[in-house]
Amino acid sequence: MITIPDKTFKSSLRLADILYVMKKDELLKIANRLDFYVSPNVNKDKVASRLADSMLSEPIEIVSRLSKTELLLLEELLNVGPDTYVEKKWRKSLYMLQKWGLVLTYEDEPNGKQYLLMPDEVREALSKVSSSYIVLAKEGRKGPSAKDLRKASAVASLLGHSDFTIIDGVVINHRAK
């Protein structure tokens, strides 16, 4: 988690710069958890940069792993816009978005509050793929994993289909090219 000392930070911060604050082994664990390969043999700056690039170019790997609570928080963070903090009740357990360094957190423990700020480039990347997952979460259903989507895309491509739908991990509704 990236904790900030006050609420003067702006959302224009780059994700790579935020991740650089974390320890190298933490970054490698995040990369592993999100199925991104980042060589452990490079310096911390390159690890942070490559992880940030992967997170921003493959946001489905992040969104597909979020719980209902996380997806609802993500919706809130996406809707507030730039330079706006989302106020949440202070909690011991961290949100995955915090663990993965995707939000900055200002903790106001005496008042029992946390204030979360999502960088603009993260908000932009996640907003492209999150809407259907948020809808499914509100319906009490889980969206397909990123792995299921990759498999379905490969099968659809092999069959010459340009569009497909996944329900409960099963590919249905193919549309031929």
Secondary structure, DSSP 8 states (H G I E B T S, - for coil): -EE-SSTT--TT--HHHHHTTS-HHHHHHHHHHTT----TTS-HHHHHHHHHHHHHH-THHHHTT--HHHHHHHHHHHHH-TT--EEEE--SS--HHHHTT-SEEEEEGGGTEEEEE--HHHHHHHHHHHHHHHHHHHTT-----HHHHHHHHHHHHHTTEEEEEEETTEEEEEEE-
